[in-house]
């Protein structure tokens, strides 16, 4: 098998059928499917065993989160590539074929993100990969924008793990998804880490999936998601940025966290966001930082340049949207 498709699942029985049926119609069938179930209570495991007996199941003993689930799947696979796929997706028939073709273009490519479009508005982007900014904000590239704006392959900061392919051998060098994250920003973290080691992450516009979005968490914003994302955003900076780079970026980072605090206070999640930040700072001593190596200096310089570029691009896009609305 060239690829293992790993689907993390937590009480997503109602999503699994359409997702798995779309995989049965792929133009490339050189893959196996593995569902990593986070101790679902909705009968997901029994449903899979009865309706999809060819699907491998890893049943975890409790809900260990996205990172632990996909890590269990990656470790259980033997294929050179793994595709991580959310359960609330429906894949285009050429999805697997296009991702395989994209990742095999160069041994320096660690991951390739697909074109995720909104399930109920397929003319709009859900995600075209992830970007990262000087403000410490992870940006879901293209969200809510027309699909016609994202038709060309492009290097991105990190792949969105909701529908992306990864080179499995690289995990053995850089490590796996950080299970302390539980969920949220874990894909940004490993994408950041891969870039430090000199690997690339790309976006493939011809690999298409339709995505419901927030299928497990249930909403775009909720207390759990806001708090966990805030905590993980602190860890993301501390683990991946050398101290000189943190000092260099301290002002835009502080401004970014201040603006996010004001935003979440405005929509009623201020206490949750501040609690997450506090937990993030309290947990710094437990974080495993990427050790600084002089041989990675060029990678750090490129990352800093990209952070500046992505920040400028995001600011320009934000102002254009505001002006357009006027």
C-alpha positions in Angstrom: 0.0 0.0 0.0 1.3 3.5 -0.9 -0.8 5.3 1.6 -2.8 4.8 4.8 -5.9 7.0 5.3 -6.3 7.8 9.0 -9.6 9.1 10.1 -9.8 10.2 13.8 -13.3 9.8 15.2 -15.1 10.8 18.3 -18.9 10.2 18.3 -19.0 10.8 14.6 -21.0 7.8 13.5 -23.4 10.0 11.5 -20.4 11.3 9.4 -18.6 8.0 8.8 -20.8 6.5 6.1 -20.6 9.4 3.6 -16.9 9.8 4.2 -16.0 6.2 3.7 -18.3 5.8 0.7 -16.5 8.7 -1.0 -13.2 6.8 -0.5 -14.6 3.7 -2.1 -15.0 5.8 -5.3 -11.4 7.0 -5.5 -9.6 6.8 -8.9 -6.5 5.5 -6.9 -7.4 2.5 -4.7 -3.8 1.8 -3.5 -4.6 2.6 0.1 -5.9 1.2 3.3 -8.3 2.9 5.8 -7.7 3.1 9.5 -10.2 4.7 11.9 -8.7 5.8 15.2 -11.7 6.0 17.6 -11.4 8.1 20.7 -13.7 5.9 22.9 -16.9 6.9 21.2 -20.2 6.3 23.0 -22.5 6.5 19.9 -21.8 3.1 18.5 -19.2 4.2 16.0 -17.0 1.1 16.5 -19.9 -1.3 16.2 -21.2 0.5 13.1 -17.8 0.2 11.4 -17.3 -3.4 12.3 -20.8 -4.3 10.8 -20.9 -2.0 7.8 -17.3 -1.5 6.8 -15.4 -4.7 7.8 -12.4 -3.9 5.6 -11.7 -0.7 7.7 -9.0 -1.2 10.4 -10.1 0.1 13.8 -7.9 1.4 16.6 -10.2 1.7 19.6 -8.5 4.0 22.3 -9.4 3.5 25.9 -10.6 7.1 26.4 -10.9 10.3 24.5 -7.2 11.2 24.1 -7.8 13.9 21.5 -6.9 14.4 17.9 -3.1 14.3 18.3 -3.0 11.0 20.1 -5.6 9.4 17.8 -3.7 10.3 14.6 -0.3 9.3 16.2 -1.7 5.9 17.0 -2.8 5.6 13.4 0.6 6.8 12.0 2.5 4.3 14.2 0.2 1.5 13.2 0.8 2.2 9.5 3.6 0.8 7.3 2.9 2.8 4.1 5.4 5.6 2.9 2.6 8.2 3.1 -0.4 8.8 5.4 -3.4 10.9 4.7 -5.2 12.4 7.7 -8.9 13.0 7.0 -11.6 14.4 9.2 -14.7 12.3 9.5 -17.0 15.1 8.4 -15.6 15.3 4.9 -16.6 13.9 1.5 -13.6 13.4 -0.9 -13.6 14.1 -4.6 -12.9 10.9 -6.7 -9.3 12.1 -7.5 -8.5 13.3 -4.0 -6.0 10.5 -3.1 -4.4 10.4 -6.6 -3.8 14.2 -6.6 -2.3 14.2 -3.1 0.0 11.4 -3.9 1.2 13.0 -7.0 1.8 16.3 -5.2 3.8 14.9 -2.3 6.0 12.8 -4.5 7.3 15.8 -6.5 10.2 16.2 -4.1 11.7 14.4 -1.1 11.8 17.8 0.7 8.0 17.9 0.9 6.7 16.8 4.2 3.0 17.5 3.8 0.5 18.6 1.2 -2.8 20.3 2.1 -5.9 19.7 0.0 -8.5 22.2 -1.2 -11.2 22.0 1.5 -14.4 23.6 0.4 -17.5 24.3 2.5 -19.9 21.4 2.4 -23.0 23.6 2.0 -21.3 26.4 0.0 -19.0 24.6 -2.4 -18.1 27.8 -4.2 -16.4 29.0 -1.0 -13.1 27.8 0.6 -13.0 26.2 4.0 -9.2 25.8 4.0 -6.4 26.1 1.5 -3.7 25.3 4.0 -2.5 27.2 7.1 -0.4 30.4 7.5 1.2 31.8 10.6 1.8 35.5 11.5 4.1 37.7 13.7 1.1 38.2 15.9 1.0 34.5 16.9 -2.2 34.0 14.9 -2.7 30.8 12.9 -4.6 31.7 9.8 -6.8 29.2 8.0 -6.0 30.3 4.4 -8.8 31.4 2.2 -11.7 30.7 4.6 -14.9 32.2 3.1 -13.2 33.3 -0.1 -14.2 32.1 -3.6 -12.7 28.9 -4.7 -11.6 30.6 -8.0 -9.0 32.5 -6.0 -7.1 29.3 -5.0 -6.5 27.4 -8.2 -2.6 27.3 -8.2 -0.2 25.1 -6.1 1.6 27.1 -3.5 4.0 26.7 -0.6 2.2 27.3 2.7 3.3 27.4 6.3 1.7 24.2 7.3 -1.0 21.8 6.1 -4.4 21.6 7.6 -4.6 18.2 9.1 -8.3 17.9 8.3 -7.4 16.6 4.9 -3.7 16.4 4.1 -1.0 13.9 3.2 2.3 13.4 5.1 5.6 11.7 4.4 5.7 9.1 7.1 9.5 8.8 7.3 9.8 12.5 8.4 7.9 11.8 11.6 10.7 9.5 12.7 13.1 12.5 12.4 11.1 15.4 13.7 8.7 13.6 16.0 5.0 13.1 15.9 2.0 15.4 16.7 2.3 16.8 20.2 -0.2 14.9 22.3 -0.2 17.5 25.0 -2.0 19.8 22.6 -5.0 17.4 22.6 -6.5 19.3 19.7 -6.1 22.6 17.8 -2.9 24.0 16.4 -1.2 20.6 16.5 -1.0 20.7 12.7 0.5 24.2 12.8 3.0 23.0 15.4 4.2 20.0 13.4 4.3 22.1 10.2 6.4 24.7 12.0 8.8 21.9 13.3 9.1 20.4 9.8 10.1 23.8 8.4 12.8 24.2 11.0 14.3 20.9 9.8 14.2 22.2 6.2 11.1 20.5 4.9 8.3 22.1 2.8 4.5 22.1 3.1 2.4 22.7 0.0 -1.2 23.3 -1.1 -2.7 21.2 -3.9 -5.8 22.8 -5.5 -6.7 19.6 -7.4 -7.2 17.5 -4.3 -10.7 18.5 -3.2 -12.8 17.6 -0.2 -16.1 19.0 1.0 -16.0 19.7 4.7 -18.8 20.3 7.2 -16.5 22.0 9.7 -16.5 21.8 13.5 -18.1 18.3 13.2 -16.7 17.1 16.5 -16.5 20.4 18.6 -20.0 21.4 17.3 -19.4 25.1 16.8 -16.9 27.7 15.6 -16.5 29.1 19.0 -17.1 27.5 22.4 -15.5 27.6 25.8 -13.5 24.4 25.3 -12.2 25.3 21.8 -11.3 28.9 22.7 -9.5 28.0 25.9 -7.5 25.1 24.3 -6.5 27.1 21.3 -5.3 30.0 23.5 -3.2 27.6 25.6 -1.7 25.9 22.5 -0.9 29.2 20.9 1.5 30.0 23.7 3.1 26.5 23.5 3.4 26.9 19.7 5.6 30.0 20.1 7.7 28.7 23.0 8.4 25.3 21.5 9.4 26.5 18.0 11.0 29.9 18.3 14.5 30.3 19.7 14.7 32.9 22.4 16.3 35.6 20.2 13.4 35.2 17.8 10.9 35.5 20.6 12.5 38.7 21.8 12.6 40.0 18.2 8.9 39.4 17.8 7.7 40.2 21.3 5.9 43.4 20.4 3.7 42.0 17.6 3.1 38.9 19.7 1.9 41.0 22.6 -0.3 43.1 20.3 -1.7 39.9 18.8 -2.7 38.4 22.1 -4.1 41.8 23.2 -6.3 42.0 20.1 -7.5 38.4 20.5 -8.4 39.1 24.2 -10.5 42.1 23.1 -12.2 40.1 20.4 -13.1 37.2 22.6 -14.3 39.5 25.4 -16.6 41.2 22.8 -18.2 37.9 21.8 -18.5 36.5 25.4 -15.5 34.2 25.6 -13.0 36.5 27.2 -12.6 34.5 30.5 -12.1 31.3 28.5 -9.4 32.9 26.4 -7.6 34.4 29.4 -7.8 31.0 31.2 -6.2 29.3 28.2 -3.4 31.9 28.1 -2.8 31.4 31.8 -2.7 27.6 31.4 -0.3 28.0 28.5 2.2 30.1 30.5 1.9 27.7 33.5 2.7 24.7 31.2 5.8 26.1 29.6 8.1 24.2 31.8 6.6 20.9 30.5 7.0 21.8 26.8 9.6 20.0 24.7 11.3 22.8 22.7 12.9 22.2 19.3 16.6 22.3 20.1 18.4 25.1 18.3 21.0 24.0 15.8 23.2 26.4 13.7 22.6 24.2 10.7 19.0 25.2 10.8 19.8 28.9 10.8 18.7 29.4 7.2 15.4 27.8 8.0 14.8 30.2 10.9 15.6 33.1 8.7 13.2 31.9 6.0 10.5 31.3 8.6 10.9 34.9 10.0 10.7 36.3 6.5 7.5 34.2 5.8 6.0 35.4 9.1 6.5 39.0 8.0 5.1 38.3 4.5 2.0 36.4 5.8 1.3 39.2 8.3 1.4 41.8 5.6 -0.8 39.7 3.3 -3.3 39.1 6.1 -3.5 42.8 7.0 -3.9 43.7 3.4 -6.7 41.2 2.9 -8.4 42.4 6.1 -8.4 46.0 5.0 -9.6 45.0 1.5 -12.6 43.1 3.0 -13.5 46.1 5.2 -13.2 48.5 2.3 -15.3 46.2 0.0 -18.0 46.0 2.6 -18.2 49.8 2.6 
